[in-house]
Every structure is written in C-alpha cells, then in structure tokens.
Amino acid sequence: MVNNSSKNNLSKKKNQSFLRSSPIINRNYLPDQTINKIKYSFRDNNDFPSISLINFFDKKIYFFIQKELSHLKLIHQKNPPLYSYSRSHLTKYLNSFFNREDLRNFLAKISERNVKKVDLSYSQFSHKDYMLLHDLVSKEEKDSTRYDLIFDLTPNWNKEWGGTIFYVDRLGNHHPILSYPNTLTLIERKIIKRKNNDFSSEDSAKLTYYLKYINQHAKNKKRLLIMGRIITSK
C-alpha cells in the first residue's frame, strides 16, 4: 500500500521530469528575430520601458503553475491607507522553476543585463483590496536600474471592477499594465540617486506604481499575480 507521503514524492518526481523534458516558454517567442523585436519594443518608450508578453508559458507549464499555486497558504496583509491584499512566498519548487537558466537567459536578452536571480511572491487581490503608490526600492539596492516582473494569472477580469496596476512616472503619466492570464510583463525603473550619491531608504524610483481599489462589482472574483523583480548586473 502506498502512503500519502510516497504519493507526493512520486508526484514531485513526475513534475520535475516533466519540466526537464518540456520547453517552458511559448515557442513563438524563442526565435532570435522575435527576441530582437521584443527587445526593440521594450526600449521603444523612454518614459516607460516595458513589454507585456501574452501566452508567455507553454499551456501545460501554465497549468502546472496554477496547480502549484493552489497549494499555497495566503496571509492577508493590511496597512491602511497603503495596502490591503493577500500574499504568500513561493514554494522552493516554484522558486527554482522561475530561476531556471532558460528563463533567466530569455530575460537577460530582453533587458540586456546579466540576470542573477528572479525574486517573486504570489498575491491575491479581492473586493476592497488595493495598493497605493508604492516604491519597492530598498536601501540594499545599489544598482541604478531595477526590473520589476509581473506574471498575471487572472481569468476573465473586467477593468471596470478596478484591480488594474498603474505605473506613474515623474511627470504624472499613468501607464496601465495589461491584465490577461498567462501574461508576463517586464518593467525597467531608474533609481534616482541623492545629491551625495548615496542610496538610502529615502531614495525613490523614477516610476512608482499602484493597484486600483477593487470595487463591489468584482463580487468573489480575484486578481491573481506573481510579482517581484529580477536581480541583475551589467
């Protein structure tokens, strides 16, 4: 008789074997010519360097990610008036997945930087949740450029319900992030140095962002997002 622990171990081994033998990124994005077009589009807007790639992962891989996320325990975090949402760290398995060499190499080609690590967490936003202007830059960050990464898993979302992520530049322009399932968005932000050329918690980025308040029309629907950054070097 096979116990639950043995079944879980077998399942994990099957998943690991499946991931090793499967291409994880949509094949349409992999040709060099396509990558060059993506890189050009990413750099095309000086005020808001970004790119959103729809249907980024292979369908089987996307279903695998959804299944893995369903096992996470989320903790609701609230700090009025700054934010309200539920969050969980990724499992070691999912962290390893998002730090695969082929994914880091793809992001390196787009950003034209050496991607050392992908640092992400999982968030859910439901009715009454929001995130006001938020700056992710910490005093430990010494690089003058950072790259935010957003992976959207939200099905059938209506923007009239709120929940859209907006990046705001220093001129006050609001740039919405595309909300569509299996979409990966990469955003470049320039960190502004202080006059003494020193970084501290008071530093700000050229672009800050917020997630619009989710209203009652969303009912029991949720925004599902894997969010974080890629840690790079030149």
VOKE-92636 format. One record per residue: residue number from 1; residue in one letter; x, z, y of N, C-alpha, C, O, CB in turn. Coordinates in steps of 0.1 Angstrom, whole numbers. Glycine has a CB too. Layout:
SITE,NUM,a,X,Z,Y,X,Z,Y,X,Z,Y,X,Z,Y,X,Z,Y
...
***
This chain:
SITE,1,m,8,0,-12,0,0,0,9,0,13,18,8,13,-10,12,0
SITE,2,v,6,-9,22,14,-10,35,8,-1,45,-4,-2,49,14,-25,39
SITE,3,n,16,8,51,10,17,62,11,10,75,16,-1,76,18,30,62
SITE,4,n,5,17,85,3,11,98,17,8,105,19,-2,111,-5,19,108
SITE,5,s,26,17,103,40,15,108,47,3,103,53,-5,110,49,28,105
SITE,6,s,45,1,90,51,-11,83,44,-24,89,51,-34,91,50,-11,68
SITE,7,k,31,-23,90,24,-35,96,29,-38,110,30,-50,113,9,-32,96
SITE,8,n,31,-28,118,35,-30,132,49,-36,132,52,-45,140,35,-17,140
SITE,9,n,58,-31,123,71,-37,122,71,-51,118,79,-60,123,80,-29,113
SITE,10,l,63,-55,108,61,-68,104,56,-77,115,61,-89,117,52,-69,92
SITE,11,s,47,-72,123,41,-80,134,52,-83,144,52,-94,150,29,-72,140
SITE,12,k,60,-72,147,70,-74,157,81,-84,153,85,-93,161,77,-61,160
SITE,13,k,84,-84,140,94,-93,135,88,-108,135,96,-117,138,98,-90,120
SITE,14,k,76,-109,132,69,-122,133,70,-128,147,73,-139,150,55,-122,128
SITE,15,n,66,-119,157,66,-122,171,80,-126,175,82,-136,183,61,-111,180
SITE,16,q,91,-119,171,104,-122,175,109,-135,169,115,-143,176,114,-111,171
SITE,17,s,105,-138,157,108,-150,151,101,-162,158,107,-172,160,105,-150,136
SITE,18,f,89,-160,161,81,-170,168,87,-173,181,88,-185,185,66,-165,170
SITE,19,l,91,-163,189,97,-165,202,110,-173,201,113,-181,210,98,-152,210
SITE,20,r,118,-169,191,131,-176,190,130,-190,187,138,-198,191,139,-169,179
SITE,21,s,119,-194,179,118,-208,175,109,-216,184,107,-228,182,112,-208,161
SITE,22,s,104,-210,195,94,-217,203,100,-219,217,106,-210,223,81,-210,204
SITE,23,p,98,-230,223,101,-232,238,91,-224,246,79,-225,243,101,-247,242
SITE,24,i,95,-216,255,86,-207,262,80,-214,275,69,-211,278,92,-194,265
SITE,25,i,88,-222,281,84,-228,294,77,-242,291,81,-249,282,96,-231,303
SITE,26,n,66,-244,298,60,-257,297,70,-269,297,77,-270,307,49,-259,308
SITE,27,r,70,-277,287,80,-288,286,79,-297,298,90,-303,301,77,-296,273
SITE,28,n,68,-298,305,67,-307,316,76,-303,328,79,-311,337,53,-308,321
SITE,29,y,80,-290,328,89,-285,339,104,-286,336,112,-283,344,85,-271,342
SITE,30,l,107,-290,324,121,-289,319,130,-301,322,142,-299,324,121,-287,305
SITE,31,p,125,-313,324,134,-325,327,142,-322,340,136,-316,350,126,-338,328
SITE,32,d,154,-326,341,163,-324,353,156,-330,365,157,-324,376,176,-331,351
SITE,33,q,150,-342,364,143,-348,376,132,-339,381,130,-338,393,138,-362,372
SITE,34,t,125,-333,372,114,-324,376,119,-312,383,114,-307,393,105,-320,364
SITE,35,i,130,-306,377,136,-294,383,141,-297,397,140,-288,405,147,-289,374
SITE,36,n,147,-308,399,152,-312,412,140,-313,422,142,-309,434,159,-325,412
SITE,37,k,129,-318,418,117,-319,426,112,-305,430,108,-303,441,106,-327,420
SITE,38,i,112,-296,420,107,-283,422,117,-276,432,112,-269,441,107,-275,409
SITE,39,k,129,-278,430,139,-272,439,138,-277,454,139,-269,463,154,-274,434
SITE,40,y,135,-289,455,133,-295,468,120,-289,475,120,-286,487,132,-311,467
SITE,41,s,109,-288,467,97,-283,472,99,-268,476,93,-264,486,86,-284,462
SITE,42,f,107,-261,468,109,-247,471,116,-245,485,113,-236,492,118,-241,460
SITE,43,r,125,-254,488,133,-253,500,127,-261,512,131,-260,523,147,-259,498
SITE,44,d,116,-267,510,110,-276,520,104,-269,532,105,-274,543,99,-285,513
SITE,45,n,99,-257,530,93,-249,541,103,-238,545,104,-228,538,80,-243,537
SITE,46,n,110,-239,556,120,-229,560,113,-216,564,119,-205,562,127,-235,572
SITE,47,d,101,-216,569,94,-204,572,89,-196,560,88,-184,561,82,-207,581
SITE,48,f,87,-203,549,81,-197,537,86,-204,525,79,-211,518,66,-196,538
SITE,49,p,99,-202,521,105,-208,509,98,-202,497,99,-191,493,120,-206,508
SITE,50,s,90,-211,490,83,-206,478,78,-218,470,78,-229,474,70,-198,482
SITE,51,i,74,-215,457,69,-225,448,60,-218,438,63,-207,433,80,-233,441
SITE,52,s,48,-224,435,39,-219,425,38,-230,414,35,-241,417,25,-216,431
SITE,53,l,41,-226,402,41,-235,390,29,-231,381,29,-221,374,54,-234,383
SITE,54,i,19,-240,381,7,-238,373,10,-241,358,18,-250,355,-5,-247,378
SITE,55,n,4,-234,349,6,-235,335,20,-235,331,26,-243,324,0,-249,330
SITE,56,f,27,-224,336,41,-223,335,46,-221,321,55,-228,316,47,-212,344
SITE,57,f,40,-212,314,44,-210,300,36,-218,290,25,-222,293,43,-195,296
SITE,58,d,42,-221,279,35,-228,268,23,-220,264,23,-207,265,45,-230,256
SITE,59,k,12,-226,261,0,-219,258,1,-208,248,-4,-197,250,-11,-229,253
SITE,60,k,8,-210,237,10,-200,227,18,-188,232,15,-176,229,17,-205,214
SITE,61,i,27,-191,241,35,-180,247,26,-172,257,27,-160,257,47,-186,255
SITE,62,y,18,-179,264,9,-173,274,-1,-163,266,-3,-152,271,1,-183,282
SITE,63,f,-6,-167,255,-15,-159,247,-7,-147,242,-13,-136,241,-21,-167,236
SITE,64,f,5,-149,238,14,-138,234,15,-127,245,14,-115,242,27,-143,229
SITE,65,i,18,-132,257,20,-122,268,7,-115,271,7,-102,273,24,-130,281
SITE,66,q,-5,-122,270,-17,-115,272,-20,-104,262,-24,-93,265,-29,-125,272
SITE,67,k,-16,-107,249,-18,-98,238,-9,-85,240,-13,-74,238,-15,-104,225
SITE,68,e,3,-88,244,13,-76,246,8,-67,258,9,-55,257,27,-82,249
SITE,69,l,3,-73,268,-2,-65,280,-14,-57,276,-16,-46,282,-5,-75,291
SITE,70,s,-22,-61,267,-34,-54,263,-30,-40,257,-39,-32,256,-42,-62,254
SITE,71,h,-18,-38,253,-14,-26,247,-9,-16,257,-6,-4,253,-3,-28,236
SITE,72,l,-7,-20,269,-1,-11,279,-11,-1,284,-23,-4,285,5,-19,291
SITE,73,k,-6,11,288,-15,21,294,-12,21,309,-1,24,313,-12,35,288
SITE,74,l,-22,18,317,-20,17,331,-24,31,338,-33,38,333,-29,6,337
SITE,75,i,-17,34,348,-19,46,356,-24,42,370,-17,34,377,-7,55,356
SITE,76,h,-35,47,374,-40,44,388,-32,51,398,-29,63,397,-55,47,389
SITE,77,q,-27,43,408,-19,49,419,-26,47,432,-31,36,435,-5,42,419
SITE,78,k,-27,57,440,-34,56,453,-27,64,464,-24,76,462,-49,61,452
SITE,79,n,-25,57,475,-18,64,486,-24,58,499,-19,49,506,-3,61,486
SITE,80,p,-36,63,503,-43,58,515,-34,60,527,-28,71,528,-57,65,517
SITE,81,p,-33,51,536,-40,38,536,-31,27,531,-34,15,534,-45,35,550
SITE,82,l,-21,30,523,-11,20,519,-15,11,507,-14,-1,508,2,26,516
SITE,83,y,-20,18,496,-23,10,485,-33,18,475,-34,30,476,-11,6,477
SITE,84,s,-39,10,466,-47,15,455,-47,5,444,-52,-6,447,-62,19,460
SITE,85,y,-42,8,433,-42,-1,422,-37,6,409,-33,17,410,-33,-13,425
SITE,86,s,-38,-1,398,-33,5,385,-20,-2,381,-19,-15,382,-44,4,374
SITE,87,r,-11,5,375,2,-1,372,8,5,359,5,16,355,12,2,384
SITE,88,s,17,-4,353,24,1,341,37,-6,341,38,-18,345,16,-2,328
SITE,89,h,47,1,336,60,-6,333,58,-15,321,49,-12,313,71,5,330
SITE,90,l,66,-25,320,65,-34,309,72,-27,297,81,-19,299,72,-48,312
SITE,91,t,68,-31,285,75,-26,273,89,-32,272,92,-42,279,67,-29,260
SITE,92,k,98,-26,264,111,-31,263,111,-45,257,119,-54,261,119,-22,253
SITE,93,y,101,-48,249,99,-61,243,96,-71,253,102,-82,253,88,-61,232
SITE,94,l,86,-68,262,83,-77,273,94,-79,283,96,-90,288,70,-73,280
SITE,95,n,101,-68,286,113,-69,295,123,-78,289,129,-86,297,119,-55,297
SITE,96,s,125,-77,276,135,-86,270,130,-101,271,138,-110,273,137,-82,255
SITE,97,f,117,-103,269,112,-116,270,114,-122,283,119,-134,284,97,-116,267
SITE,98,f,111,-115,294,112,-120,308,127,-121,312,130,-127,323,104,-112,317
SITE,99,n,136,-116,304,150,-117,307,157,-126,297,170,-126,296,157,-103,307
SITE,100,r,150,-134,291,156,-144,282,165,-153,290,162,-156,302,145,-153,275
SITE,101,e,175,-158,283,185,-166,290,179,-179,295,183,-184,306,197,-169,281
SITE,102,d,171,-186,287,165,-198,292,156,-197,304,156,-206,313,157,-205,280
SITE,103,l,149,-186,305,140,-183,317,149,-180,329,147,-185,340,130,-171,314
SITE,104,r,159,-172,327,168,-168,338,176,-181,343,178,-183,355,178,-158,334
SITE,105,n,180,-190,334,186,-202,338,177,-211,346,182,-218,355,191,-209,325
SITE,106,f,164,-212,342,155,-220,349,153,-215,364,154,-222,373,141,-220,342
SITE,107,l,152,-202,365,150,-196,378,163,-197,386,162,-199,399,147,-181,377
SITE,108,a,174,-197,380,187,-199,387,188,-213,393,193,-215,404,199,-197,377
SITE,109,k,183,-223,385,184,-237,390,175,-238,403,178,-246,412,179,-247,379
SITE,110,i,163,-232,403,154,-233,414,160,-226,426,159,-231,437,140,-228,410
SITE,111,s,164,-213,424,169,-205,435,183,-209,439,188,-205,450,168,-190,432
SITE,112,e,190,-216,431,205,-219,433,213,-206,434,222,-205,442,206,-228,445
SITE,113,r,209,-196,426,216,-184,426,219,-180,411,212,-185,402,209,-172,433
SITE,114,n,228,-171,409,230,-166,395,220,-155,393,221,-144,400,245,-161,394
SITE,115,v,211,-156,383,201,-146,381,206,-137,370,208,-140,358,188,-153,376
SITE,116,k,209,-124,375,214,-114,366,204,-107,358,206,-103,347,223,-104,374
SITE,117,k,192,-105,364,181,-97,358,168,-100,364,167,-104,376,184,-82,360
SITE,118,v,157,-99,356,144,-101,361,137,-87,359,136,-81,348,136,-111,353
SITE,119,d,133,-81,371,128,-67,371,113,-68,375,109,-71,386,136,-59,381
SITE,120,l,104,-65,365,90,-67,367,82,-55,362,86,-47,355,85,-79,360
SITE,121,s,69,-54,367,59,-44,362,46,-51,362,44,-61,368,59,-31,371
SITE,122,y,36,-44,355,23,-50,354,13,-42,362,13,-30,362,18,-50,339
SITE,123,s,5,-50,370,-5,-43,379,-19,-49,377,-21,-61,374,-1,-45,394
SITE,124,q,-29,-41,378,-43,-45,378,-49,-40,391,-48,-29,396,-51,-39,366
SITE,125,f,-57,-49,398,-65,-46,410,-79,-48,407,-83,-59,403,-59,-54,422
SITE,126,s,-88,-38,410,-102,-40,408,-109,-36,421,-103,-33,431,-107,-31,396
SITE,127,h,-123,-35,420,-131,-32,432,-125,-19,439,-123,-9,433,-145,-29,428
SITE,128,k,-124,-20,452,-119,-10,461,-103,-9,461,-98,-1,468,-124,3,457
SITE,129,d,-97,-17,453,-82,-17,453,-77,-27,464,-83,-36,469,-76,-21,440
SITE,130,y,-64,-24,468,-58,-32,479,-43,-28,480,-39,-19,473,-65,-29,493
SITE,131,m,-36,-35,488,-22,-32,491,-20,-37,505,-20,-49,508,-12,-38,481
SITE,132,l,-17,-28,515,-14,-32,528,0,-36,530,8,-36,521,-18,-20,538
SITE,133,l,3,-41,542,17,-47,544,27,-38,538,29,-26,540,20,-48,560
SITE,134,h,35,-44,529,44,-37,520,57,-43,520,58,-56,519,38,-36,506
SITE,135,d,68,-35,521,81,-40,521,88,-35,509,90,-23,507,89,-37,534
SITE,136,l,92,-44,499,98,-39,487,113,-37,488,120,-33,478,96,-49,476
SITE,137,v,119,-39,500,134,-38,501,138,-23,501,132,-15,509,138,-45,514
SITE,138,s,147,-20,493,152,-6,492,166,-5,497,173,-15,499,152,-2,477
SITE,139,k,171,7,500,184,9,506,195,5,496,207,3,500,186,24,510
SITE,140,e,192,4,483,202,0,474,205,-15,474,216,-20,469,198,3,460
SITE,141,e,196,-23,480,198,-37,481,208,-41,491,206,-39,503,185,-45,483
SITE,142,k,219,-47,487,230,-51,497,230,-66,500,236,-70,509,243,-47,492
SITE,143,d,223,-74,492,223,-88,494,214,-91,506,204,-84,509,218,-95,481
SITE,144,s,217,-102,513,209,-106,524,196,-114,521,188,-117,529,217,-113,534
SITE,145,t,195,-118,508,184,-125,503,178,-119,491,186,-115,482,188,-140,501
SITE,146,r,165,-119,490,159,-114,477,148,-124,473,143,-131,481,153,-100,479
SITE,147,y,144,-123,460,135,-133,455,124,-125,448,126,-118,438,142,-143,445
SITE,148,d,112,-126,453,100,-120,447,95,-129,436,95,-141,438,89,-116,457
SITE,149,l,90,-123,425,84,-131,414,70,-126,411,68,-114,409,93,-131,401
SITE,150,i,60,-135,411,46,-131,408,41,-140,396,42,-152,397,37,-132,420
SITE,151,f,37,-134,386,31,-141,375,16,-137,373,13,-126,371,38,-139,361
SITE,152,d,7,-147,376,-7,-144,376,-14,-147,363,-11,-157,356,-14,-153,387
SITE,153,l,-22,-137,358,-29,-139,346,-44,-137,348,-52,-135,338,-25,-128,335
SITE,154,t,-49,-139,360,-63,-136,364,-72,-148,361,-70,-159,367,-64,-133,379
SITE,155,p,-82,-147,352,-91,-158,349,-103,-158,358,-108,-148,362,-95,-157,334
SITE,156,n,-107,-170,362,-120,-172,369,-122,-163,381,-132,-156,383,-131,-169,359
SITE,157,w,-111,-162,389,-112,-154,401,-117,-162,413,-114,-173,415,-98,-148,405
SITE,158,n,-126,-155,421,-132,-162,433,-125,-155,445,-126,-143,447,-148,-160,433
SITE,159,k,-119,-163,454,-112,-157,465,-122,-150,475,-117,-142,483,-105,-168,473
SITE,160,e,-135,-152,474,-144,-145,482,-145,-131,478,-151,-122,486,-158,-152,481
SITE,161,w,-140,-127,467,-140,-113,462,-129,-105,468,-128,-93,466,-140,-112,447
SITE,162,g,-120,-112,476,-107,-106,480,-97,-107,470,-97,-116,461,-110,-91,483
SITE,163,g,-86,-99,470,-76,-99,460,-65,-109,461,-56,-110,453,-82,-101,447
SITE,164,t,-66,-117,472,-55,-127,474,-43,-120,480,-44,-112,489,-60,-138,484
SITE,165,i,-31,-125,475,-19,-120,481,-15,-129,492,-15,-141,491,-7,-119,470
SITE,166,f,-12,-123,504,-7,-130,515,7,-125,519,10,-113,520,-17,-128,527
SITE,167,y,16,-134,522,29,-131,528,28,-134,543,23,-144,547,41,-139,521
SITE,168,v,33,-125,551,32,-126,566,47,-127,571,55,-118,569,25,-113,572
SITE,169,d,49,-138,578,62,-139,584,63,-132,598,53,-127,603,66,-154,586
SITE,170,r,74,-133,604,76,-125,617,68,-131,629,67,-125,639,91,-125,620
SITE,171,l,64,-144,627,55,-150,637,40,-147,635,32,-150,644,57,-165,637
SITE,172,g,37,-139,625,24,-135,622,16,-145,614,4,-144,612,17,-133,635
SITE,173,n,22,-155,608,16,-165,600,13,-159,586,22,-153,580,24,-178,599
SITE,174,h,1,-161,581,-2,-156,567,-2,-167,557,-9,-177,559,-17,-149,568
SITE,175,h,6,-165,546,8,-175,536,2,-170,523,7,-161,517,23,-179,534
SITE,176,p,-10,-176,519,-16,-172,506,-9,-176,494,-3,-187,494,-31,-177,506
SITE,177,i,-9,-168,484,-3,-171,471,-14,-176,462,-24,-170,460,5,-159,465
SITE,178,l,-11,-187,455,-21,-193,446,-25,-183,435,-17,-177,429,-15,-206,440
SITE,179,s,-38,-182,433,-44,-174,423,-49,-183,412,-60,-189,413,-55,-164,428
SITE,180,y,-42,-183,401,-46,-192,389,-39,-186,377,-27,-183,378,-43,-207,392
SITE,181,p,-46,-185,366,-39,-180,354,-27,-188,349,-27,-200,350,-49,-179,343
SITE,182,n,-18,-181,344,-5,-187,338,2,-195,349,8,-205,347,-9,-197,327
SITE,183,t,3,-188,361,10,-194,373,21,-185,377,19,-173,379,0,-197,385
SITE,184,l,33,-191,378,45,-183,382,48,-187,397,49,-199,400,57,-186,373
SITE,185,t,50,-178,405,53,-180,419,66,-173,423,68,-161,420,42,-175,429
SITE,186,l,75,-181,429,88,-176,433,89,-176,449,86,-187,454,100,-183,427
SITE,187,i,92,-165,455,93,-165,470,107,-160,474,112,-150,469,82,-156,476
SITE,188,e,113,-166,484,125,-162,489,123,-154,502,115,-158,511,135,-173,492
SITE,189,r,130,-143,504,128,-135,516,142,-131,521,151,-127,513,120,-122,513
SITE,190,k,144,-133,534,157,-129,540,156,-115,545,146,-111,552,160,-139,552
SITE,191,i,166,-107,542,166,-93,546,173,-93,560,184,-99,562,174,-84,536
SITE,192,i,167,-86,570,172,-86,583,182,-74,584,178,-62,582,161,-85,594
SITE,193,k,194,-77,588,204,-66,589,202,-59,603,198,-65,613,218,-72,588
SITE,194,r,206,-46,603,206,-39,616,218,-43,624,227,-49,618,206,-24,613
SITE,195,k,219,-39,636,230,-43,645,243,-38,640,253,-45,642,227,-38,659
SITE,196,n,243,-27,634,256,-21,629,260,-27,615,269,-23,609,255,-6,628
SITE,197,n,252,-37,611,254,-45,599,253,-36,586,260,-39,576,268,-51,599
SITE,198,d,245,-25,587,244,-16,576,230,-17,571,220,-18,579,247,-2,580
SITE,199,f,228,-15,558,214,-16,552,209,-1,550,217,8,547,215,-23,538
SITE,200,s,197,1,553,191,14,551,176,12,548,171,1,548,193,23,563
SITE,201,s,169,24,546,155,23,542,147,18,554,135,14,553,150,37,538
SITE,202,e,153,18,566,146,13,578,146,-2,579,139,-8,587,151,19,590
SITE,203,d,154,-9,571,155,-23,572,142,-30,567,135,-24,560,167,-28,563
SITE,204,s,140,-41,572,128,-49,568,131,-63,564,142,-67,567,117,-49,580
SITE,205,a,122,-69,557,124,-83,553,117,-92,563,108,-88,570,119,-85,538
SITE,206,k,122,-105,562,116,-115,571,101,-116,568,93,-119,576,123,-128,570
SITE,207,l,98,-115,555,84,-117,550,79,-104,544,86,-99,535,83,-129,540
SITE,208,t,68,-99,548,62,-88,541,49,-93,535,44,-104,538,59,-75,550
SITE,209,y,42,-85,526,30,-91,520,19,-80,519,22,-68,520,33,-96,506
SITE,210,y,7,-84,516,-4,-75,513,-13,-82,504,-14,-94,503,-11,-71,526
SITE,211,l,-21,-74,496,-32,-79,488,-45,-75,494,-47,-63,496,-30,-73,473
SITE,212,k,-53,-84,497,-66,-82,504,-75,-73,496,-77,-74,483,-73,-96,507
SITE,213,y,-82,-64,503,-92,-55,497,-102,-62,488,-107,-73,491,-99,-47,508
SITE,214,i,-104,-57,475,-113,-63,466,-127,-57,468,-129,-45,467,-108,-61,451
SITE,215,n,-136,-65,472,-150,-61,475,-159,-59,463,-155,-62,452,-156,-70,485
SITE,216,q,-171,-55,466,-181,-52,455,-185,-65,447,-190,-63,436,-193,-46,461
SITE,217,h,-183,-77,453,-187,-89,446,-179,-91,434,-183,-99,425,-187,-100,455
SITE,218,a,-167,-85,433,-159,-87,421,-165,-80,409,-162,-83,397,-145,-81,424
SITE,219,k,-174,-70,411,-180,-62,401,-169,-56,391,-161,-48,396,-190,-71,393
SITE,220,n,-169,-60,378,-160,-55,369,-148,-64,367,-140,-61,358,-166,-52,356
SITE,221,k,-146,-74,375,-135,-83,373,-122,-77,379,-123,-68,387,-138,-97,381
SITE,222,k,-111,-81,373,-98,-75,377,-88,-86,380,-87,-97,374,-93,-66,367
SITE,223,r,-79,-83,390,-68,-92,393,-57,-87,384,-53,-75,384,-63,-92,408
SITE,224,l,-51,-96,376,-40,-92,366,-27,-99,370,-26,-111,371,-44,-96,352
SITE,225,l,-17,-91,374,-5,-96,379,7,-89,374,8,-77,373,-5,-95,394
SITE,226,i,17,-97,370,31,-92,367,39,-95,379,40,-107,383,37,-98,354
SITE,227,m,44,-84,386,51,-86,399,64,-79,399,67,-69,392,42,-81,410
SITE,228,g,73,-84,407,86,-78,408,96,-87,415,93,-94,425,92,-74,395
SITE,229,r,108,-88,410,118,-96,417,129,-101,407,130,-96,395,125,-88,428
SITE,230,i,136,-110,411,148,-114,403,160,-109,410,162,-111,422,149,-130,400
SITE,231,i,169,-103,403,182,-98,409,193,-108,408,196,-113,397,186,-84,403
SITE,232,t,198,-113,419,207,-124,419,221,-121,425,223,-111,432,200,-136,426
SITE,233,s,230,-130,423,242,-130,430,246,-145,433,241,-154,427,254,-123,422
SITE,234,k,255,-147,443,258,-161,447,267,-167,436,272,-178,438,265,-160,460
***
